[in-house]
Amino acid sequence: MARPLRYEAAGAVYHVMARGDGGKDVFETDSDRHDWRSRIEEAWGRFGWRVHAYVLMGNHFHLLLETPEPNLVKGMKWMMGAYSQAWNRRRKRRGHVFQGRYKAVVVNGEGDDHYFRIVADYIHLNPVRSGWVGGDTGRELKEWAWSSFPTYASRRTLPWLETDRVLRAFELAGNRRGRAAYASYLEARAKDREGTLNDESLKSLRRGWYLGEEGFGDQLLDVLAGGLRPKRKRGSVTGAGARAHDEREAERRIREAVLGLGLPTRPAELSGRGRYRDEKAVVEWWVKRQTSASNAWLGERLAMGHPGSVSREVGRIAKEPNLARQAKALERMLKCEA
């Protein structure tokens, strides 16, 4: 089965999350929760990770971590595997504990730390969104013990939890006063459960593959592009990162092709029943030979409608000699210009 593409780099920052298999609870008891925290500490020691925030809920977890070495995959494989084996042993059972692979959103940790703040807040306010604390529960955020927030809100320290980076992102000192200011800020946010649910960052954190401005995403794609194509031919990677790479490359190829054929570049100008039908079939054939962009994306970009239409139109190239000649002519022209 194809695997989601993973971006790994020295100094990369990630928001990592995973859920229990079938939505089941994976942190049912305090023994489970203590075990998971011990796995984080051991991963910190084994892989040199910098852990900035975490939260354990009933059926999922969130981590904000930094990898000084490019070893996220190796570390997560060990940590989730070790926890799953112990979880099963405690229950004398076998089988999957987590639902598929974990999700890792790459976070732009540079600049003004805006995105770093977003993730830290999202993680620490998770128990509020789940209705365990805050809002009208009468319980303060710090009462959720299975989070890094109680450490931030007190004088306690954990050897494997780095609090300075988050505090610095909020322009706060790493001393008692800075911790108190951060705790007051989050406790105030926790009182408004609706506010934490409507945060604009939620969509990007839940659905995206990176968190940052568009230029940051382009940088990641440039890094991924070098190793993506050989793996893609073997069908070993997929996911949002791979799709973004494919679509960006497909867009570039489309613009080359439509300009070469003298067609308009905007989808709206290409739409219309039968409009530019042969030319668009040739463009689709060319782009599909060069990228792994989906039929759904191509159908929308070239105003061809249903994905099935893309397959039918591309299939015409092999059946109609005139179209085949046009396709080969476009290929020769674009290769000469490359």
N, C-alpha and C positions, 0 to 999 in steps of 0.2 A: 504494500500500500504506500502511496506517495506520502512524504513527510513534509510538514511545514518548514519553510526555509528559516534558518537561524542566522542572525547576524551576530558575530563574535568579534570583539576587538579589545585591546588593552585599554583600560580606562572607561569602557562602555558602562552606561547606567541603564538599568532595566526595572520595569514594573512587572513582576512575575506573579502569576496566579494559576490556580488549578482547582477543580471541583471533584467531589466524590463521584465514583462510578454510578451512573443512573441517578445522580442527585442525592445519594445517600450521605448521611453524616460520616465524616472521617475523623472528627474530633468529638467523640461521644463522651469521653470521661476525662478527668484531670490527668490520669495516667497517659492518655493519648496526647494531651496538650503539653505536658512536661516532656514527653518523648520527642515531640516535634521541635520544641525549643532546644532540646539537647542536640538534635540533628543540625539545626541552624548553627549552633556553636561549633559543632565538629566540622561542618563545612567551612566555617570561618577559619578554622585552624588548618584544615587540609588544603584549601584552595586560595586562601588569602583574600577572601571576599571582604568587602566593606558593607556591612548591613546598616541601613539608615532608618528603616521603619518596617514594621510587620504587624499583621493582625491575623488571628485565628478565629474563624466563625464556625458554625456547626458543620457545614459541608464544603467549605473552601478556605483558602488562605490567600494572603497578598504579601508580597515582599518588595521593598525598594532597596536594590542592592547595586553595588559597583564592582566590576571585575578588573583589578589591576592587571591581570593576565587574561587572555582570551579563552576562558575555560567555563563559560556558563553551561554549555551542554554537558560536559563531563561532571560538573558539580551537581547539577540538577538531577542527572541520571542516578548518581550515587545517593543523593539525599532522599529523593522520592522512593527509590528502590529499598533503601535501608528502612525507611519508615514503614513502607507497605509490608515488608517481610515481618517486622516486629508487630504491626497491627494485626496481621493474620495469625501470628503465633499466639497472641494474647486471646484470640477467639477460637483457636484451633480450627482454622478454616483456610481455604485457598481461594485464589482468584484475584481479579483486579480490585484495587482500592480506589485509585484515581480514574477519572474519566478521560481516557486518551492521554495525549501529551499536554504538558503545561503550556500556557500562553506567556510570551515574553514581549512586552511592548518596549521598544528602545526609546529612551527618554533623552532629550537634549539637555544635558547637565551643564552646558556652558553659558556664557553671557550673564544675564541678570538673574539666573536661577528661577525664572518664572515657572517653567515646566516642572522643575524639581519641587517647588512649593505645591503645585497642583496635585502631584502624586502623593506627597506626604499627607496633605489634607484628605485626599480621597481614601487613603488607607486608614488613617486614624479615625475618620468619621464613619467608617463602614458599620460599626455597631449601632450607630444612630439610624442609618438608612434601614437597618434590619429591625428596628424597633426595640432593641434591648436596653438602650440607655438614651438619655437626652429626650428632647421633645416633651411630651406630657407624661413620661414614665416616672418622673420624680427621682431619677437616678442620674448622677453626673457621669460624664464621659470617662473619667478616670476610674470609675467602678468596674469597667470592663477590664478584667485583669489580664486577658490574653491578647495583649497588644503592647506595642512599644510606648504608647502614650503615657501610661502610669509612670514609666521610667523618666520620661521627659518632664512630667509634672511633679517629680519629687527629687530628693537629693541622692536617690539610689543610682547606682551605675551597673552596667553589665559589660564585661570585658569585650564582648563581641558586637555591642551596639554602639555605633558612632552617632552621637547627637549633634556634634558641632556643625556638620554640614547643613542639616535642616535649619538649625537656629541661625546660621550665617545667611542662609537663603532668605530668611525673614529679617535680615539686618539686626539680629539679636546676638548678644554676647553668650558665650557658653557657660556663664556663671549662674548662680542662683536667681539673680534678677531676670536674666534672659529666659531661663526656663519658666519662671513664674509668668512672664509676659506671654510666652507662647501658650502656656496652659490656659491662661485667662481668655486668650483669643479663641482657642478651639472650644472651650467650654461655652463661650457665648454663641458660637456657631452651632453647637450641639443642641441648643435650646430650640432652634428652628429646624425641625425635621424636614419640612417642605423645602426649605432653602437648600439643604444638602441634597435633596432629590432632584432639584432643578438646575444644579450646577452645569454650566455650559461644557465643562471638561468631561462630563460623564460619557458622552457619545464617543469621543476620541479614545478614552481609556478602555472602553468596553469593546469597541469594534475595530479600532485602528491597529496598525502594526508598528507605528512609531508615534511619538508625541513631541511635536516641535513645529517650527515654521516650515514652509514648503522647501526652502533651500536646504534645511537639515535633511529632509527626506531625500532630496536629490543627491546629497553627499553619500547617504547610506546606499542608495541604488548604484552609485558609481563604484562603491566598494564591492557590492554584491555582484555586479555585472561581470567581473573578471572570472568568477568561478561558477556562475549560474548556468550558462549555456551548455557546457559539457555534462553537467549533472542533469539538466532538464531533458537532454536527449535520452538519458537512461530512465527518465520518469521518477527520479528519486526525491524531487523537491516540489512543493506546491505552496499554497497559502497566499496571504495578502501581499507579502513582500515580493514574491515571484510574480504575482498578477500585476502589481504596480510596475515592476521592471518590464514585463511583456507589453503592457499597454503604452508605456512611455516610448519604447522602441517601435511598437506598431504605429504610433502616431507619427513618429519621425519618418518611417517608411511610407506611410500613406501620403504625407505631404510631398515627399519626393515624387511619388507615382502620379498623384493628381496634377501636380504642376507640370510634370513631364508630358502628360496627356492633354494639358490645357483645360482641365476641369476646375470648377470652383472648389475652394478648400473647406467651406463650412457645411456641416451636415444639412442645414435647412436649405441650402442652395442645391444640394444633391437629391433632395426628396422629390417625389412625384411618380405617379404610376408609369413604369417603363422608362423613366428619365435616366439617360446615361447607362442603360442596363448593361450593354456589352463592356463599356469602359470600366464600370464598377466591378464586373465579374473579373476582369483582368487585374484590377488593383487588389481585389480580395485574394486572388490566386497568388500574386506576388508577395503580399504581406504574410499569408499563411506559410509560404515557403521560408520566410525569413524570421518569423517570430512564433510564439505559442499563444498569441492573443486568442481569446475565446470567440466562438461564432456569435454569441450574444453581444459582446462588445463591438465586433466588426459590423454586425447588423445595425446597431444603433449609430455607430460612427459614420457609416456610409449610407445611412438611410435606406437599408434593405429590409427592415422589418424583422420578422421572426428569424431566430437562428437557423431554422431549417432552410430558409431562403438562401442563406449564405452557402450552405452545403450544396444546394441544387445549382446555384449559379457557378460555383467553383467547378462543379462536375461537368459543366458545359465545355470547359476548356479542352478536356480530353475527347469530347464527342464532336466538336465543331471545328474543322480545320482552320477556318478563318479566324476564330477566336484564339486558337493555339498559336497562329502566326503572330497575332497582335501581342500575345503574352510573351513570346520569345523575343519580339522586338523591344518590348518594354524592359525585359530583363537585360538585354544587351546594352541598351541605352543607359540604364541606371548603373550597371557594373562599370561601364566606361567612365561615368561621371564620378564614381566612388574614389 
